[in-house]
């Protein structure tokens, strides 16, 4: 999953996307009521994505050491 924190010229839209194959991507474009709302949303989503990525990396390391 990924996040594009600002899309378009109005500064209100952002995208959350999932890359499923090497060249395909499902994308959801969202629009906030204000720039401040967009910044809050993207900050929170970015934190969730990083937490998820760190957790998954830890799991992969555990599985790499299993016989």
Residue pairs with C-beta under 8 A, 6 or more apart in sequence:
1 16
1 17
1 18
1 49
1 52
2 16
2 17
2 18
2 19
2 49
3 14
3 15
3 16
3 17
3 42
3 45
3 46
3 49
4 14
4 15
4 17
5 14
5 38
5 42
5 46
6 13
6 14
6 38
6 42
7 13
7 14
7 15
7 29
11 35
11 38
12 31
12 32
12 33
12 34
12 35
12 38
13 29
13 30
13 31
13 32
13 38
14 29
14 30
14 32
14 38
14 41
14 42
15 27
15 28
15 29
15 30
16 27
16 28
16 30
16 45
17 25
17 26
17 27
17 28
18 25
18 26
18 27
19 25
20 26
30 41
32 38
32 41
